[in-house]
Amino acid sequence: MPRIAIAPCSKPHDYEESVRRAGGEPTIVDYKAHPAADLVSTFDGIVLAGGADVLPSIYGEAAHSTFGAAEAGRDEYEIELVRRALEADVPIFAICRGIQVLNVALGGTLMQDIPSEVANALPHDVREPRFAIAHDVWMTSGSLLERLMRERIEEGDDAPVNSRHHQAIKQLAKGLVVSATAPDGVIEAVEEPGRRFCLGVQWHPENFYRTGEFSALFEAFVKAAQR
């Protein structure tokens, strides 16, 4: 059974359950107990979970008034983790904050406040219930995401998603490609072709573990993590 590391987060249950139901053995890692340098040789796959904002100074910007800092040391830890995992080709599934960390770790930047930066923005921060549908996403034909979702979504159709974020990718990092956008243009998913598995989504697929709308994503991730 593949060992899956879940980066520290405040609400780990749904991530753990999603990984477990996909056939993986989840572990919430700790900064001190699991240094990034050692983690990629200990675990078979990595989930980057949701959370607060990435420090803007890391990608060369001043903080917007809406900035909310993550736990001390989390940004640096997860950025190092992404870089080491990609170097070792360890599968990564990056969710919400995770897709933003992935992009920043590879040299991209973030849109710090969607409501003030996107004209006619859709509701991207719908807090409750956690599985409430906020908007659709348009998947890129032929992308890994679209291929994995074909059983649930007819080719070319939209995928309804939940949404709890006020930031998003602005400048896409080199090596990543966009695999989904919201109708207002906000990037909703990215991937890095050629990897065993490197997928980032801006919504929270883990909240649907009971009903299985996005189970194919976790199943493909866990399968890729098998050695």
C-alpha positions, 0 to 999 in steps of 0.5 A: 500500500503506497504511503502518502504524506499529507502536508500539515493542515488544520482540517486533515480528515477529508484528505486522509479519508480520500487517500484511504479510500483510493488505496493509500496509507495517509500520514499527516507529516510534521515539519520537525519529524519529517524534514523535507530532505528525508520525506521524499525517500520515505513516502511514495506520494505527497498531498499539498493541502489547503490553508492560508496565503503564501507569503507574497515576498517569496514571489517578489510582491508586497502583501495585499490588505487581505493577506492572511499568513500561513503557519510559521515555516509552512511556506518554506517547508512546502516549497522545499518539499515540492522542489525535492519531490519533483527532482525525485519524480515523487507524485504530487497532488496539490489542492487549493493552497497547494496549487498556489505553493506548486506554482510559486515553488516553480517560479510563478506568481499569485493573484492576491485578491480575486474580487478586486483583480478580476472583473465580474469574478464568480464566487470563489470563496463559498465556505459552507457547506464545504461541498457546496457547488460554487461554479463550473470549471472548463477542462482542457481537452486531452489534459490529464484532468480531463482524461481522469474525469471522463467517466464522470463528465462527458468530453467537452462538458463543464465540471461543477466544483466547490470553492474556498479561496480568494487567491489564484495563479497569476503568472504560470510557472515554467513547466506547468500547463493549465488544465482547467479554468473558471468561466471568469478566467481564473486558473483552476487546475494545472499539471506538469506533463511527463511526470508520474503524477503532478496535478494541482486543483484550486477546488477541494475534491477531498470534500466529496469523498462520500459521494465520489465525484472526484475519486478518480483523481485520488485513485490515479494519484495513489496508483502513480505512487505505487512503486 
